[in-house]
Structures are given as structure tokens and as C-alpha cells.
Amino acid sequence: MLDAFFRKEKRFFLTGGAALAGFHLGHRETDDLDLFVTEVLEEGLAALGAVARDLGATSEEILTTPDFRRRLLRRDRESVIVDLVRERVSQMFPDKPVIAGIRVDPAEEIMANKLCTLLARAEVRDLVDLRALEGAGLGLPEALRAGAQKDRALTPAQLAWVLSGDPDRR
């Protein structure tokens, strides 16, 4: 699916857990694809629909907002959730590397984004990803500084509070 999508659409890039698991670390499995773009989403949505048709799959709308489209692609017993996201936050690496024909977010950018994500949701998979990134040699202090450039709410103290599991914040 990824190969077919990136043959049709060059502006999007793969990020998140799928980029980490499939291209950077190989540390876990994932059942969704995060495809981001810094421009408009419509071309990506059209490309995704064409890919589904070309593969003999269906594309089911799950969620739609102005900057987000979630689709479930299904063919026989196989399925994948695809999130198309318009990323309005500045990129540390605007020129994403192309690996085997697929534009992939660099691990450093994903680590900064994962730290920002923890402020809104603290899911185990994000912590697994951060541990694997740190184990691969990426530095937490650098990622915190980069993340703070993307989201000013990201501070070491705020992150510690969110991760503390304080029952009063529920």
C-alpha cells in the first residue's frame, strides 16, 4: 500500500510508529500508517482512494476533520488504518529522506513529536518508541529542546507531571 501511495503522491511523508518500526528501529509492530503533509490533504485523499481501487480494496471513512482524515482500507481479511494529517507545526527537517521510494520522517523529528504527543495522550506505545529511540542513541535533552520549539507547553516539569499519573488530573 505504501509503495503504491508514494508512487502517486510525493508531498506526504510517513511518520510515527510505522516509520520507526518499518524504517528506523524495527522494534515493534503497528497496525496503522501516519501520513503527514504540510500542505492540503485533498490530493492525498484522492491518491489513497485510487490506491484502494487499484489494490481491489475498500476505503471506509472513519473520521474527518479539517486537518485529519482517518480511513480503513480493507481487502479480504487484511486491513490497515491510514491517518492523513495536515501538519501545521514547523518541521525540524523539512526535506524528508526518501527510503525505497517512501518519504520518511527522520527519527529525530519523530522523537520530538512523540514527546509533544505525551502531553495529550500517554500511551504505552509512545513510551516504547521513546525508549527504543533513546536506546538507538538519540538524546532525550536534545529531543526535549526540539519538542519545545514545536509545542511551548513541553517542558521537563510538564512532561514529568503528565507521566506521573497524578489521579487529581483525571
Contacts in CASP RR format, 6 or more apart in sequence:
PFRMAT RR
TARGET T0000
AUTHOR 0000-0000-0000
METHOD contacts of the structure
MODEL  1
MLDAFFRKEKRFFLTGGAALAGFHLGHRETDDLDLFVTEVLEEGLAALGA
VARDLGATSEEILTTPDFRRRLLRRDRESVIVDLVRERVSQMFPDKPVIA
GIRVDPAEEIMANKLCTLLARAEVRDLVDLRALEGAGLGLPEALRAGAQK
DRALTPAQLAWVLSGDPDRR
1 33 0 8 1.000
1 51 0 8 1.000
1 55 0 8 1.000
1 73 0 8 1.000
1 80 0 8 1.000
1 82 0 8 1.000
2 14 0 8 1.000
2 33 0 8 1.000
2 102 0 8 1.000
3 101 0 8 1.000
3 102 0 8 1.000
4 51 0 8 1.000
4 54 0 8 1.000
4 55 0 8 1.000
5 12 0 8 1.000
5 35 0 8 1.000
5 44 0 8 1.000
5 47 0 8 1.000
5 48 0 8 1.000
5 51 0 8 1.000
6 12 0 8 1.000
6 101 0 8 1.000
6 102 0 8 1.000
6 103 0 8 1.000
8 47 0 8 1.000
8 50 0 8 1.000
8 51 0 8 1.000
9 43 0 8 1.000
9 44 0 8 1.000
9 47 0 8 1.000
10 103 0 8 1.000
11 37 0 8 1.000
11 38 0 8 1.000
11 39 0 8 1.000
11 43 0 8 1.000
11 44 0 8 1.000
12 35 0 8 1.000
12 36 0 8 1.000
12 37 0 8 1.000
12 44 0 8 1.000
12 84 0 8 1.000
12 103 0 8 1.000
13 35 0 8 1.000
13 36 0 8 1.000
13 37 0 8 1.000
13 96 0 8 1.000
13 103 0 8 1.000
13 104 0 8 1.000
13 105 0 8 1.000
14 23 0 8 1.000
14 33 0 8 1.000
14 34 0 8 1.000
14 35 0 8 1.000
14 102 0 8 1.000
14 103 0 8 1.000
14 104 0 8 1.000
14 105 0 8 1.000
15 34 0 8 1.000
15 35 0 8 1.000
15 36 0 8 1.000
15 104 0 8 1.000
15 105 0 8 1.000
15 109 0 8 1.000
15 110 0 8 1.000
15 113 0 8 1.000
16 34 0 8 1.000
16 105 0 8 1.000
16 110 0 8 1.000
16 113 0 8 1.000
16 114 0 8 1.000
16 129 0 8 1.000
17 28 0 8 1.000
17 30 0 8 1.000
17 34 0 8 1.000
17 110 0 8 1.000
17 125 0 8 1.000
17 129 0 8 1.000
18 30 0 8 1.000
18 32 0 8 1.000
18 33 0 8 1.000
18 34 0 8 1.000
19 34 0 8 1.000
19 104 0 8 1.000
19 105 0 8 1.000
19 110 0 8 1.000
20 26 0 8 1.000
20 27 0 8 1.000
20 28 0 8 1.000
20 107 0 8 1.000
20 110 0 8 1.000
20 129 0 8 1.000
20 132 0 8 1.000
20 133 0 8 1.000
21 27 0 8 1.000
21 28 0 8 1.000
21 29 0 8 1.000
21 30 0 8 1.000
23 99 0 8 1.000
23 102 0 8 1.000
23 104 0 8 1.000
24 104 0 8 1.000
24 107 0 8 1.000
24 110 0 8 1.000
24 136 0 8 1.000
25 107 0 8 1.000
25 129 0 8 1.000
25 132 0 8 1.000
25 133 0 8 1.000
25 136 0 8 1.000
27 128 0 8 1.000
27 129 0 8 1.000
27 132 0 8 1.000
28 125 0 8 1.000
28 128 0 8 1.000
28 129 0 8 1.000
28 132 0 8 1.000
30 125 0 8 1.000
31 80 0 8 1.000
31 81 0 8 1.000
32 80 0 8 1.000
32 81 0 8 1.000
32 82 0 8 1.000
32 83 0 8 1.000
33 80 0 8 1.000
33 81 0 8 1.000
33 82 0 8 1.000
33 83 0 8 1.000
34 83 0 8 1.000
34 85 0 8 1.000
35 44 0 8 1.000
35 82 0 8 1.000
35 83 0 8 1.000
35 84 0 8 1.000
35 85 0 8 1.000
36 84 0 8 1.000
36 85 0 8 1.000
36 86 0 8 1.000
36 87 0 8 1.000
36 105 0 8 1.000
37 44 0 8 1.000
37 84 0 8 1.000
37 85 0 8 1.000
37 86 0 8 1.000
37 87 0 8 1.000
38 86 0 8 1.000
38 87 0 8 1.000
38 88 0 8 1.000
38 91 0 8 1.000
38 94 0 8 1.000
39 86 0 8 1.000
40 86 0 8 1.000
41 67 0 8 1.000
41 69 0 8 1.000
41 84 0 8 1.000
41 85 0 8 1.000
41 86 0 8 1.000
44 84 0 8 1.000
45 69 0 8 1.000
45 71 0 8 1.000
45 84 0 8 1.000
48 59 0 8 1.000
48 71 0 8 1.000
48 73 0 8 1.000
48 82 0 8 1.000
48 84 0 8 1.000
49 59 0 8 1.000
49 71 0 8 1.000
51 57 0 8 1.000
51 73 0 8 1.000
52 58 0 8 1.000
52 59 0 8 1.000
52 73 0 8 1.000
55 73 0 8 1.000
55 75 0 8 1.000
56 75 0 8 1.000
57 73 0 8 1.000
57 74 0 8 1.000
57 75 0 8 1.000
58 73 0 8 1.000
58 74 0 8 1.000
58 75 0 8 1.000
59 71 0 8 1.000
59 72 0 8 1.000
59 73 0 8 1.000
60 71 0 8 1.000
60 72 0 8 1.000
60 73 0 8 1.000
60 74 0 8 1.000
61 69 0 8 1.000
61 70 0 8 1.000
61 71 0 8 1.000
62 70 0 8 1.000
62 71 0 8 1.000
62 72 0 8 1.000
62 81 0 8 1.000
63 69 0 8 1.000
63 70 0 8 1.000
64 70 0 8 1.000
66 86 0 8 1.000
67 85 0 8 1.000
67 86 0 8 1.000
67 88 0 8 1.000
68 83 0 8 1.000
68 84 0 8 1.000
68 85 0 8 1.000
68 86 0 8 1.000
69 83 0 8 1.000
69 84 0 8 1.000
69 85 0 8 1.000
70 81 0 8 1.000
70 82 0 8 1.000
70 83 0 8 1.000
70 84 0 8 1.000
71 81 0 8 1.000
71 82 0 8 1.000
71 84 0 8 1.000
72 79 0 8 1.000
72 80 0 8 1.000
72 81 0 8 1.000
72 82 0 8 1.000
73 79 0 8 1.000
73 80 0 8 1.000
73 81 0 8 1.000
73 82 0 8 1.000
89 150 0 8 1.000
89 151 0 8 1.000
90 149 0 8 1.000
90 150 0 8 1.000
91 109 0 8 1.000
92 106 0 8 1.000
92 108 0 8 1.000
92 109 0 8 1.000
92 112 0 8 1.000
92 146 0 8 1.000
92 149 0 8 1.000
93 105 0 8 1.000
93 106 0 8 1.000
93 108 0 8 1.000
93 109 0 8 1.000
96 103 0 8 1.000
96 104 0 8 1.000
96 105 0 8 1.000
96 106 0 8 1.000
97 103 0 8 1.000
97 104 0 8 1.000
97 106 0 8 1.000
98 104 0 8 1.000
105 113 0 8 1.000
107 133 0 8 1.000
107 136 0 8 1.000
107 138 0 8 1.000
108 138 0 8 1.000
108 142 0 8 1.000
108 143 0 8 1.000
108 146 0 8 1.000
109 146 0 8 1.000
110 129 0 8 1.000
110 133 0 8 1.000
111 129 0 8 1.000
111 130 0 8 1.000
111 133 0 8 1.000
111 138 0 8 1.000
111 139 0 8 1.000
111 143 0 8 1.000
111 146 0 8 1.000
112 143 0 8 1.000
112 146 0 8 1.000
112 147 0 8 1.000
112 149 0 8 1.000
112 150 0 8 1.000
113 147 0 8 1.000
113 150 0 8 1.000
114 126 0 8 1.000
114 129 0 8 1.000
114 130 0 8 1.000
114 133 0 8 1.000
115 130 0 8 1.000
115 143 0 8 1.000
115 144 0 8 1.000
115 147 0 8 1.000
115 154 0 8 1.000
115 159 0 8 1.000
116 147 0 8 1.000
116 150 0 8 1.000
116 151 0 8 1.000
116 154 0 8 1.000
117 126 0 8 1.000
118 126 0 8 1.000
118 127 0 8 1.000
118 159 0 8 1.000
118 162 0 8 1.000
118 163 0 8 1.000
119 151 0 8 1.000
119 153 0 8 1.000
119 154 0 8 1.000
119 158 0 8 1.000
119 159 0 8 1.000
119 162 0 8 1.000
122 162 0 8 1.000
122 163 0 8 1.000
122 165 0 8 1.000
130 140 0 8 1.000
133 143 0 8 1.000
134 140 0 8 1.000
144 154 0 8 1.000
144 156 0 8 1.000
144 159 0 8 1.000
147 154 0 8 1.000
148 154 0 8 1.000
148 155 0 8 1.000
161 169 0 8 1.000
162 169 0 8 1.000
END
